[in-house]
Amino acid sequence: RSSESEALQINGLYSKSSTPQQLRLDPGISLTENDLDIISQNTQNSRFDKDYLEIESLYVKKFNKTGWKLTGKDNLISNNFNSNLRQIDNGADQIVGNDFKNDLKYNVNIGTLRNSFGFRLGRLKTNFDLNASLYDFKLKDNIRNKDVSNNQLIVSPSLMLFYALTNKKMINFIYNYNQLAPQENNLFEGLVQTNYRSFR
């Protein structure tokens, strides 16, 4: 804090996670068309790795009846997902094709600048936010030889109005618009066994 009415704050966060998983369905189900044989077992080995880095800076300035806040943030996210679904038929372990495999890497860089302004006038209080985010996506699917990249600028405004009718009663109006980056659990194309009863 540089003064009673002005402050600057910088934060950083890094996390790394890894989730290996092995599922076995016994008895199994056939993963191929027109296969009437009894499948004794389905097995799946999968692994999900994620690196997350966030750097954020916040500047706050207060005036008499108004306040201004400027936030800058950069998010770097790296994901790796591998899965391999197999079936055991008559004691033989079978790999049933690329439709049941995943090997993809998904990276996203989200740079965000948020400008917030608020003021109070009598019984009226208002806050206005203008959020601008630049999304940079890169997806590489090694099984299907697919490379996808996309850059997009999204501007998200937000407006909040509060009016005090009495000391205990208030009416308010809130408007906001937002979009989210694609989630990693919606990007794979190969069939994945998600638990002991379902596939997706």
C-alpha positions, 0 to 999 in steps of 0.5 A, a space after each residue: 500500500 502506497 497510501 490510505 487511498 492507493 494500493 498495489 497487490 501482486 499474486 502468483 499461484 502454481 499447481 501441478 496434478 496427475 491422475 492415473 486411473 485403471 478401471 475394470 468391468 467384469 463381465 465386460 461388454 463388446 466394443 465392436 459391432 456385430 460381436 456376439 461373443 461373451 466379453 469376459 472383461 473391459 479394462 482401461 488405463 488412463 492418465 490426466 496431467 495438468 499444470 496451472 500457473 496464474 499471475 495477477 496484479 491489482 491496483 486500487 484507487 479510492 476517491 471521495 465517493 468513487 473507487 477505481 480498480 484495475 486488475 491484470 491476470 494471466 493464466 497458463 494451463 497445460 493438460 495431457 490426457 491419455 486413455 486406452 480402452 480394451 476388451 478381453 475376449 476368450 482370454 485374449 487381450 484385444 485393443 479394439 481401435 483408435 475410437 477407444 484411445 485418446 492421446 491429446 495435449 491441450 494448452 490455453 493462455 488467457 490474458 485478462 484485463 479488468 477495469 472496475 469503477 464504482 460510485 455512491 450518490 445518495 441512496 444509489 450505489 453503482 458498480 461497472 466492470 469491463 472485462 477483456 480476455 484474450 484466449 489462445 487455444 492449442 489442441 493436438 490430438 496424436 491419435 487422429 493427427 489433428 491440430 487445432 488452434 484458435 485466438 479470440 478476444 472476448 469483452 464482458 461488461 457487467 453493471 450493478 445498480 443498488 438503490 436503498 428505499 429504506 435502511 432495511 429495503 433495497 432494490 437492485 439491477 444486475 447485468 453481466 455477460 461472460 464466456 468460458 474457455 472450453 473445458 478439458 473434459 469435453 475435448 476428447 473424441 475417443 470413447 472413455 469409460 468414466 466409471 463402472 457403469 457408463 462410457 462417454 
